[in-house]
Amino acid sequence: MKNISEKLSIGFKRLGLYNELGIGLFFVSEKEMYSDNYELWFHLEKGEMFGVTAIFFRETIGGRLVPQVYIYDYTIKPISNINELTDIHRKIWTSGDIPIVCIFTSTHIKILDTSCPIEKTAEGNFVPAYLIDNLSFVGKVHQMYNEHFFTKIKTGTYWDDESVIVSFKKSSYDLFIEHLKKIIHEFVAKSEVDEHVAQKLIIQSILIKYLEERVDPFGNRVFPNDYFNKYSASTCFCDILRQGLALDFFKDLNDNHFNGGIFSWDKAEELQLKKCNFEYLADALDGKTDGNNQYLLGFWKLYSFEYIPIELISRLYEEFLIKEVQKTKDGATYTPFHLTKLLINEISLLILLVDRVFF
């Protein structure tokens, strides 16, 4: 059993976690102890990517462990500021896997609802969405978060409780699609391009933002830090958009870096793009707001592009671009999103296993 701080031990007992050590609760730092349980090891490895201290699992019928709660230990090292918690919430909500995060400090427990996005204050700042802001280690226990809290999560009865506030109607997937449709509509109105061209441009731009912010465990990026400089001294993709160099950039990617024509444009589409004003799209991708402080633009700040699951990019292509292909190709069929996500998880697990066995 891992040696934990006295404060963290008190917090675990407060929520009925202490007896779950090694059963439903596993520490990320001890993942190599479970190298013979590849699925558990995979989830702990993934949690480590988010800086998680421990993960609480629920066992499903068939014996599979499904991660339910990410746990962070701040009992010794204090939280620097609210932005640190906001960043944690943003990353985990974006990934779309974990509905609850518990932050243990030296005196309190903070419980975040990561089934919904971070919240915007009246002052325009973003903060975490709390289920409980400060649950004290001492005193009266909140009725929703007593010593049976994790027992209820483990058995699944927690989600059946009518008093539970957690809602899965604001998932990163669904909200992304909802707002993307609005942004496409707005961009068409502002730029006077065909809807299909707007959809294609915006989906490709999201993929580029994903690649731009993605960093591997060794700090390497798809686009090196100076990659954008050759486009009139741009520092990022949004700079390229604002300078009207999007077509040059797409052509470079298509001809020299990506096969399959993913960034290709035909002549008719190019003519429309040459007439576009990309300022609105660049502001949207930057998370900026216009003079009226519209939420439609600011919603991008809810996301951490680096942690957007690749299957969401696949869903965007299916939602907005493949439908155009379906109109001309009778009989075409496409994998439902929930099956795509399952396949991605299984393939990711397989890749990790091969890496561990052969390398």
TITORLO-140640 format. One record per atom (N, C-alpha, C, O): residue in three letters; x negated, y negated, z negated. Coordinates in steps of 0.05 Angstrom, whole numbers, plus 5000, padded with zeros to 4 digits. Layout:
alaXYZ ...
***
This chain:
met498350245000 met500050005000 met498249755000 met496249744986 lys499049565016 lys497549315018 lys497649154992 lys499649144979 asn495349044985 asn495248864962 asn496448594970 asn495348464988 ile498548514956 ile499848264963 ile499748084940 ile499348164917 ser500147824945 ser500047624924 ser502347664905 ser504447774912 glu501947564881 glu504047584860 glu506647444869 glu508847544865 lys506347214882 lys508647064891 lys510147204913 lys512647214913 leu508647334931 leu509947474953 leu511347724941 leu513547794951 ser510147854921 ser511448084908 ser514048004895 ser516048144896 ile514047764882 ile516547664869 ile518647614891 ile520947684887 gly517747494913 gly519647444935 gly520847694946 gly523247704952 phe519147894950 phe520148154960 phe522248274941 phe524248374950 lys521648264915 lys523548374896 lys526148214896 lys528348324892 arg525947954901 arg528247774902 arg530247864923 arg532647844919 leu529147964945 leu530948034968 leu531048334972 leu532048434993 gly530248484952 gly530448774954 gly528548904974 gly529149124985 leu526248774978 leu524348874998 leu522149054987 leu521049215002 tyr521649024962 tyr519249154950 tyr519249454955 tyr517149574961 asn521449574951 asn521649864954 asn521649964983 asn521650204989 glu521549765002 glu521649845030 glu518849855042 glu518549915066 leu516749795026 leu514049795037 leu513350075047 leu513550275033 gly512550075073 gly511850335085 gly514150495095 gly513850715106 ile516650395090 ile519050545098 ile520450385120 ile520850475143 gly521350145112 gly522649965132 gly520949715136 gly521449555154 leu519049665118 leu517449425118 leu514549495123 leu513349655109 phe513349375144 phe510549445152 phe508949195157 phe509949005169 phe506449185147 phe504748955151 phe503248975177 phe502249185185 val503248755191 val501948735217 val498948805215 val497848935232 ser497648715193 ser494748755190 ser494049055186 ser491749125188 glu496049215180 glu495649505176 glu496549675199 glu497049915196 lys496849555223 lys498049695246 lys496449945253 lys497550135263 glu493749945249 glu492150175257 glu492750415239 glu492050645247 met493950375216 met494750605199 met496950765213 met497350995206 tyr498350635232 tyr500650765245 tyr500050815274 tyr501850815291 ser497450865281 ser496650905308 ser497951155320 ser498051185345 asp498851345303 asp500051585314 asp503051545320 asp504351705332 asn504151315311 asn506851235317 asn506751005336 asn506750775328 tyr506651075362 tyr505950865382 tyr508050645384 tyr507450415389 glu510650715380 glu512750515382 glu512550315359 glu512750075364 leu512050415335 leu511650235312 leu509250065316 leu509249825311 trp507050195325 trp504550045330 trp505049825350 trp503949605347 phe506549875371 phe507149685392 phe508549435380 phe507849215387 his510549475363 his512049255352 his510249095333 his510548845332 leu508549225318 leu506749085300 leu504648925316 leu503948695309 glu503749035338 glu501948895356 glu503348645368 glu502048435369 lys505848675375 lys507348445386 lys507748235364 lys507547995370 gly508348315340 gly508648135318 gly506147975312 gly506247735305 glu503848105316 glu501347975311 glu500947735331 glu499747535324 met502047765355 met501947555374 met503347295365 met502647075372 phe505347335347 phe506847105336 phe505747015309 phe506946845296 gly503547135300 gly502447065274 gly504047165251 gly503847045229 val505547385255 val507247485234 val505647635213 val503647755219 thr506547625187 thr505247765166 thr506348055164 thr504748245162 ala508948085165 ala510148355164 ala512748355179 ala513848145186 ile513748595185 ile516248625200 ile518048815186 ile517149025176 phe520648745184 phe522548925172 phe524149055194 phe525148915212 phe524449315193 phe525749475214 phe528449595204 phe528749645180 arg530149645223 arg532549805219 arg532250055235 arg531550055258 glu532850285222 glu532650545236 glu535250605249 glu537350615235 thr535250665274 thr537650725289 thr538051025290 thr536351185281 ile540451105300 ile540951395303 ile538951505323 ile538651395345 gly537551705316 gly535451815332 gly532751755321 gly530751855332 gly532651595300 gly530151535286 gly528451315297 gly526251275288 arg529451165317 arg527850935328 arg527950705309 arg530050635298 leu525650575306 leu525550335289 leu525850085306 leu524350045325 val527849925299 val528349675314 val527749435296 val528849405275 pro525849265305 pro525149035288 pro527448845285 pro528848775304 gln527948755260 gln530148575253 gln529348305242 gln530548105247 val527148315226 val526348065212 val523348035213 val521848225207 tyr522447805221 tyr519547735220 tyr519147585193 tyr520647415185 ile516947655180 ile516347545153 ile513647405154 ile511647515164 tyr513547165144 tyr511147005142 tyr510446945113 tyr512146875098 asp507846985107 asp506946945079 asp505546675077 asp503246645087 tyr506846485064 tyr505546225059 tyr505346175029 tyr505445955019 thr505146395014 thr505046374984 thr502246264975 thr502046154953 ile500246304991 ile497546204984 ile496845965001 ile496045754990 lys497145995027 lys496645765045 lys499345625050 lys501145745061 pro499545375041 pro502145235044 pro502745155073 pro500945145090 ile505345115078 ile506145025105 ile505144735108 ile505644565091 ser503844685131 ser502744415135 ser504844205139 ser504643985127 asn506844255155 asn509044065160 asn511344205173 asn511244435180 ile513544055177 ile515944175188 ile515544265217 ile516844455226 asn513644135231 asn513144215258 asn512044505260 asn512544635280 glu510644595240 glu509644865240 glu511845065240 glu511845265254 leu513945015223 leu516245195222 leu517845175248 leu518845375258 thr518144925259 thr519544885284 thr518245045306 thr519645165323 asp515645045307 asp514145185328 asp514545485325 asp514845625345 ile514545595301 ile515045875296 ile517845945307 ile518246145321 his519845785299 his522545835307 his522845825338 his524046005349 arg521645625350 arg521845595379 arg520645835394 arg521945935413 lys518345935385 lys517046165399 lys518746415396 lys519146555416 ile519746465372 ile521146715368 ile523946715381 ile524746915392 trp525246485380 trp527846465394 trp527446495424 trp529046635437 thr525446375434 thr524846395463 thr524446685471 thr525346765492 ser523046845455 ser522447115462 ser524947285462 ser525047495476 gly527047205446 gly529647335448 gly529947605434 gly531747755441 asp528147665416 asp528147935404 asp529047945374 asp530448125366 ile528147745359 ile528447755329 ile530547545320 ile530147315325 pro532647635306 pro534747445298 pro534147285272 pro535447075268 ile532447395255 ile531947265229 ile528947255223 ile527447435229 val528147025211 val525446995202 val525546905173 val527046725166 cys523847035156 cys523646965128 cys520846845123 cys518846965130 ile520846605112 ile518446465105 ile518146465074 ile519846345061 phe516146595064 phe515746605035 phe513546395027 phe511246415036 thr514346205011 thr512446005001 thr511846074971 thr512846284961 ser510345914958 ser509645974930 ser511945944911 ser511946054889 thr514145804919 thr516345764901 thr519045834913 thr521045874898 his519245844939 his521845884952 his521646074976 his519446144986 ile523946154985 ile524246315010 ile525946155029 ile528046055022 lys524946115053 lys526445985074 lys527246195095 lys525646355104 ile529846195102 ile530846395121 ile531846245146 ile533646085144 leu530546305169 leu531246175194 leu533046345211 leu532646595212 asp534946225224 asp536746365242 asp535546345271 asp536246155285 thr533946535278 thr532646525305 thr534346655326 thr533446715348 ser536946705320 ser538846795340 ser539846545355 ser541146575376 cys539346305345 cys540146055358 cys537645875360 cys535645925347 pro537745665377 pro535345505381 pro534845315358 pro536545285340 ile532545175359 ile531944965340 ile534044745343 ile535344725363 glu534344585322 glu536444375322 glu535244095326 glu533044045317 lys536843925338 lys536043645342 lys537343465322 lys539843475319 thr535743305308 thr536843125287 thr537942875300 thr537542825324 ala539342715284 ala540442465294 ala538242275303 ala538742095320 glu535842305292 glu533542135299 glu532142235324 glu530342105334 gly533042465335 gly531842565359 gly529542765355 gly528242845374 asn529142835330 asn527043035324 asn528143315325 asn530543355322 phe526443505328 phe527243785328 phe526343925302 phe524143885293 val528144075290 val527644215265 val528644505267 val530344555285 pro527744685250 pro528744965250 pro531744975243 pro532744795229 ala533045185252 ala535845235243 ala535745425219 ala534945655222 tyr536445315196 tyr536245465171 tyr538845625166 tyr541045515169 leu538545875157 leu540746005143 leu540745925114 leu542745855102 ile538345915103 ile537845815076 ile535245655076 ile533145765084 asp535345405068 asp533045235069 asp531045305047 asp528745355052 asn532045315022 asn530345374999 asn531845564980 asn533545474964 leu531145814981 leu532246014962 leu530146044940 leu528046154945 ser530845954916 ser528845954895 ser528246244885 ser529946414887 phe525746274876 phe525046534864 phe526546584838 phe526846814829 val527346374826 val528746404800 val531446274801 val532146134820 gly533146324781 gly535746214780 gly537846384794 gly537346614800 lys540246274799 lys542446424810 lys541846494839 lys540946324855 val542446744846 val541946834873 val544246754891 val546546784884 his543546654915 his545646584934 his547246844941 his546047054945 gln549846814943 gln551547054948 gln550947194974 gln551447434976 met550047044994 met549447175020 met546647305020 met546147475037 tyr544947225001 tyr542147325002 tyr541347424975 tyr539347334963 asn542847624966 asn542147744940 asn540147974945 asn539048004966 glu539848134924 glu537848344926 glu538648564946 glu537048744951 his541048554957 his541948754976 his541748655005 his542648795023 phe540548425009 phe540348295035 phe539148485056 phe540348535077 phe536748585050 phe535348755069 phe536549035071 phe536249165091 thr537749125049 thr539149385050 thr541449365070 thr541849555086 lys542849145070 lys545049105089 lys544049085118 lys545349195136 ile541848955122 ile540648945149 ile539749225158 ile540149295181 lys538649375140 lys537649645146 lys539949825155 lys539549985173 thr542149805141 thr544449975148 thr546149865170 thr547850015182 gly545749615177 gly547349485198 gly549849355188 gly551249225204 thr550449385162 thr552949265152 thr552848965149 thr554848825148 tyr550348855149 tyr550048565147 tyr551448415170 tyr552648215166 trp551148535194 trp552248405217 trp555348425219 trp556648285234 asp556448595202 asp559348625201 asp560648435180 asp563148415179 asp559048305164 asp560048135142 asp561147875155 asp559647735169 glu563647815149 glu564847575160 glu563647315151 glu563847105164 ser562247325128 ser560947085118 ser558247025130 ser557046815126 val557247215146 val554647175159 val554846965181 val556746975197 ile553046775181 ile553146555200 ile551746615226 ile552346485246 val549946805226 val548346865249 val550146925273 val552047085271 ser549546795295 ser551146835320 ser549246905343 ser547146775346 phe550047095359 phe548347165382 phe549447045408 phe548747135430 lys551146845405 lys552246705428 lys550446485439 lys551046375460 lys548246435425 lys546446225434 lys543646335439 lys541646225432 ser543646575452 ser541146695458 ser539546525478 ser540646375493 ser536846555477 ser535246405496 ser535846465525 ser535646295542 tyr536746715530 tyr537446795557 tyr539846645567 tyr539846505588 asp542046665551 asp544546555560 asp544546245561 asp545546125580 leu543246125541 leu543045825541 leu541345725564 leu541945515576 phe539245875570 phe537545805592 phe539045795619 phe538945605634 ile540546005624 ile542146025648 ile544245805649 ile544645675670 glu545545755626 glu547745555625 glu546645275632 glu547745135649 his544345205620 his543344935625 his541944915652 his541844705665 leu540845135661 leu539545135688 leu541545075710 leu540944935729 lys543945185707 lys546045135727 lys546744835727 lys547144715748 lys546744705703 lys547344425702 lys545044255715 lys545644065729 ile542644335710 ile540344195720 ile540244215751 ile539544025765 ile540844455761 ile540844495790 ile543044315802 ile542544195823 his545344305790 his547544135800 his546643845800 his547143705819 glu545343755779 glu544443485776 glu542343415797 glu542343205809 phe540543605801 phe538343565820 phe539343545849 phe538443385864 val541343715855 val542643705882 val543843425886 val543543315908 ala545243325865 ala546543065868 ala544542835871 ala544942655886 lys542242855857 lys540242645858 lys538442655883 lys537542455893 ser538042905893 ser536042935915 ser537342985942 ser536042965963 glu539943045942 glu541443095967 glu540143325983 glu539843306007 val539543545969 val538543785982 val540644005980 val542443985963 asp540344215996 asp542244435994 asp541844575966 asp539644565955 glu543944695957 glu543844825931 glu541745055930 glu540345085911 his541645205952 his539745425953 his536845315951 his535245435937 val536245095964 val533544985963 val532944885935 val530744925924 ala534944765922 ala534544675894 ala534144905876 ala532344895858 gln535645115879 gln535345355863 gln532545475866 gln531245545847 lys531745505891 lys529145625896 lys526845455885 lys525045565873 leu527045195888 leu524945015878 leu524745035847 leu522545045836 ile527045025834 ile527045025805 ile526145295793 ile524745295773 ile527045515805 ile526145775796 ile523145805799 ile521745905781 gln522045725822 gln519245735826 gln517745555806 gln515545625797 ser518845325800 ser517645145781 ser517545255753 ser515545225739 ile519645405746 ile519745525719 ile517545745718 ile516245775698 leu517345905740 leu515246115741 leu512445985738 leu510746095724 ile512045765751 ile509445635749 ile508945535721 ile506745555711 lys510945415708 lys510645325681 lys510045555662 lys508445535644 tyr511245785667 tyr510746025652 tyr507846105655 tyr506446155635 leu506846105679 leu504046185685 leu502145975674 leu499946045665 glu502945725675 glu501245505666 glu500745525636 glu498445465627 glu502745595621 glu502445595592 glu501645865580 glu500945885557 arg501746075597 arg501146345587 arg498146365580 arg496446295597 val497546465557 val494746505548 val494446795539 val496046885523 asp492346935548 asp491847205538 asp490447205512 asp489546995502 pro490147435499 pro488847445472 pro486047335471 pro484947275450 phe484747305495 phe481947205496 phe481846905503 phe479746795507 gly484246785505 gly484346495511 gly484246435541 gly483946205548 asn484446635558 asn484346595587 asn487146515597 asn489146605587 arg487146345618 arg489646255630 arg489746335660 arg487646375672 val492146355670 val492446415699 val491346175715 val489846215734 phe492045935706 phe490945695718 phe488845575699 phe489545485678 pro486345575707 pro484245455690 pro484945165684 pro486445035699 asn483745055663 asn484444775655 asn484044575676 asn485444375677 asp482044615694 asp481544415715 asp482844485742 asp482244355762 tyr484644685742 tyr485744785767 tyr487344565782 tyr487244555806 phe488744405767 phe490544205780 phe489143955789 phe490343785803 asn486643925781 asn485143675787 asn484943615817 asn484943385825 lys484843825833 lys484443785862 lys486843655876 lys486743585899 tyr489043635861 tyr491443515872 tyr491643225860 tyr493143175842 ser490043045872 ser490042765864 ser489642735834 ser490942575821 ala487742895823 ala486942875795 ala489242935776 ala489442825754 ser491043115784 ser493243195767 ser492143355743 ser490143495746 thr493543345721 thr492743495698 thr494543735692 thr493943915676 cys496943745706 cys498843955701 cys500743965726 cys500543795743 phe502444165726 phe504344205748 phe506243965751 phe506943885773 cys507143855728 cys508943635729 cys507743385742 cys509143235755 asp505143355739 asp503743135753 asp503843175783 asp504242985798 ile503543425791 ile503643495820 ile506443425831 ile506643315853 leu508543485816 leu511243425824 leu511543125827 leu512643025847 arg510642975808 arg511042685808 arg509542545831 arg510342335840 gln507342675839 gln505842555861 gln506742655889 gln505542595909 gly508842815889 gly509942915914 gly508243115928 gly508343135953 leu506643265913 leu504843455925 leu505743745921 leu504143935924 ala508243785915 ala509344055909 ala508944245933 ala508144475928 leu509444155957 leu509144335980 leu506344425985 leu505844655991 asp504444245981 asp501644315984 asp500844525963 asp499344715968 phe501944485939 phe501244665917 phe502444945922 phe501145145919 phe505044955931 phe506345205937 phe504845355959 phe504445605958 lys504045205980 lys502545326002 lys499945445993 lys499145666002 asp498545305976 asp496045415965 asp496445675950 asp494945865953 leu498545675933 leu499145915917 leu499846145936 leu498946375932 asn501546085956 asn502446305973 asn500246415991 asn500146655996 asp498446236001 asp496346326019 asp493946446006 asp492646626017 asn493346355981 asn490846435969 asn490946585943 asn488946695934 his493346595930 his493346705903 his495546915899 his495147105883 phe497846895912 phe500047075907 phe500947205933 phe501347065953 asn501247465933 asn502347595957 asn505347635954 asn506547565933 gly506647745974 gly509447795973 gly511247555981 gly513647585981 gly509947335987 gly511547095996 gly513146965975 gly515146835981 ile512447005949 ile514046905927 ile514246595927 ile516146485918 phe512046465938 phe512046175939 phe512246065968 phe511345845973 ser513346225986 ser513546146014 ser516045976019 ser518046006005 trp515845796038 trp518045626046 trp518245626077 trp516145596090 asp520645636088 asp520845626117 asp520945326125 asp521145146108 lys520845276151 lys520645006162 lys523044836154 lys522744606147 ala525444956155 ala527844796149 ala527844716119 ala528644496112 glu526944896102 glu526844836073 glu524644626068 glu525044446051 glu522444646082 glu520344446078 glu521244166085 glu520543976072 leu522844146106 leu523943876114 leu525643756092 leu525543516087 gln527143926078 gln528743816056 gln527043736032 gln527443536020 leu524943906026 leu523243836004 leu521643586008 leu521143435989 lys520943526033 lys519443286038 lys521043026033 lys519942816029 lys523643056031 lys525442826026 lys526042805996 lys527442615987 cys525142995980 cys525943005951 cys524442805934 cys522142745940 asn525742715914 asn524542565892 asn524342765869 asn526442845858 phe521942845861 phe521643055841 phe521442945812 phe520943095794 glu521942685809 glu521642565782 glu523542695762 glu522742745739 tyr526042735770 tyr527942855752 tyr527043135743 tyr527243195719 leu526143295762 leu525343565756 leu522843565738 leu522643725719 ala520943395743 ala518543365727 ala519243285698 ala518143395679 asp521143095695 asp522043015669 asp523343245654 asp523043275630 ala524943395669 ala526343625657 ala524343825646 ala524643925624 leu522343895663 leu520344095655 leu518643995632 leu517644155616 asp518243735630 asp516743615608 asp518443585583 asp517343525561 gly521043625585 gly522843585562 gly523443295556 gly524243235534 lys523043125575 lys523542835571 lys526542785574 lys528042945586 thr527442565562 thr530242485565 thr530342225580 thr528442075582 asp532642175592 asp532941925607 asp533841695588 asp533741735564 gly534541475599 gly535241235582 gly537641285564 gly537841165543 asn539341475571 asn541641535555 asn541141765535 asn542941855521 asn538541855534 asn537842065515 asn539442315519 asn540342445500 gln539842385545 gln541642615551 gln540342875542 gln537942925546 tyr541943045529 tyr541043305519 tyr540343485542 tyr538643665539 leu541543445566 leu541043615588 leu538143635595 leu537143855602 leu536643415594 leu533843415599 leu532243515575 leu530443675578 gly533043425552 gly531543495527 gly531743785519 gly530143875503 phe533643935531 phe533944215522 phe531444385528 phe531044585515 trp529744295547 trp527344455553 trp525544465528 trp523844645526 lys525744275511 lys524044275487 lys524744495467 lys523244555449 leu527044615472 leu527844845455 leu526145085460 leu525945265444 tyr524845095484 tyr523345325493 tyr520345295490 tyr519245075492 ser519045525486 ser516145535489 ser515645705514 ser515845955512 phe514945585536 phe514745725561 phe512845965559 phe513246165573 glu510745945543 glu508846155540 glu510146415531 glu509146635537 tyr512346385515 tyr513546625503 tyr516146705517 tyr517646875507 ile516846575540 ile519146665555 ile518546945566 ile516546985580 pro520247145560 pro519747415570 pro519847425600 pro521447285613 ile518047575612 ile517947595641 ile520547695652 ile521247635675 glu522047855637 glu524647955647 glu526647735650 glu528547765666 leu526347505635 leu528047275639 leu527547155667 leu529447075681 ile524947145675 ile524347035701 ile525647215722 ile526747115742 ser525547485718 ser526847665736 ser529847615737 ser531047635759 arg531047555714 arg533947505714 arg534647255729 arg536747235742 leu532847055727 leu533346805742 leu533446855772 leu535146745786 tyr531547015781 tyr531447075810 tyr534047225818 tyr535147175839 glu534847415801 glu537347565807 glu539747385806 glu541547405823 glu539847205786 glu542247035782 glu542546825805 glu544746775814 phe540346715814 phe540546485832 phe539546545860 phe540646425879 leu537646725864 leu536546755891 leu537447015904 leu537947025928 ile537447235889 ile538147495901 ile541047495911 ile541747625930 lys542747335897 lys545547325906 lys545747225934 lys547547295949 glu543847045942 glu543846955970 glu543247185989 glu544347196011 val541347365980 val540647595997 val543047785999 val543547906020 gln544547805977 gln546847985977 gln548947915997 gln550348086007 lys549047656003 lys551047566023 lys550547676051 lys552347696067 thr547947736056 thr547247816083 thr546448116084 thr546148226106 lys546048236061 lys545248516061 lys547248686045 lys547148706021 asp549148796061 asp551248956048 asp550049206036 asp548249326047 gly551149276013 gly550349526000 gly547949505982 gly547149695969 ala546749265980 ala544349225963 ala545249245933 ala547349135926 thr543649375917 thr544349405889 thr541949315872 thr539649335881 tyr542549205848 tyr540449105831 tyr540749195802 tyr543049245793 thr538549235789 thr538549345762 thr539849145742 thr538948915742 pro541849225726 pro542949045706 pro540848945687 pro538849085682 phe541348705676 phe539248575659 phe538548745634 phe536148765628 his540548865621 his539949005596 his538149255602 his536549335586 leu538549375626 leu536849595634 leu534049495642 leu532049625636 thr533949255654 thr531349135661 thr529649095636 thr527249155635 lys530948985615 lys529548935590 lys528649185577 lys526349205567 leu530249395578 leu529449655567 leu527049765582 leu525149855569 leu527049745608 leu524849845624 leu522349695619 leu520149805617 ile522549425617 ile520249255611 ile518949335584 ile516549365583 asn520649385564 asn519549465537 asn518149735539 asn516049775527 glu519449925554 glu518250185556 glu515550175571 glu513650305564 ile515550015593 ile513049995609 ile510849865592 ile508549945593 ser511649655577 ser509649515560 ser508449705540 ser506049705535 leu510149875528 leu509250075509 leu507350275523 leu505250345511 leu508050355547 leu506350545562 leu503650435568 leu501650565566 ile503550175576 ile501050045582 ile499250035558 ile496850085560 leu500449965535 leu498849965510 leu497750235503 leu495450255494 leu499350445508 leu498450715501 leu496150795520 leu494250915510 val496450735545 val494250805564 val491650655557 val489550775558 asp491950405549 asp489650245542 asp488250365517 asp485850365516 arg489850455498 arg488750565473 arg487450845478 arg485350905466 val488550995496 val487551265501 val485051265518 val483151415513 phe485051095539 phe482951115559 phe480750895557 phe478650925569 phe481350685542 phe479450465541 phe478650405512 phe477050225508 
***
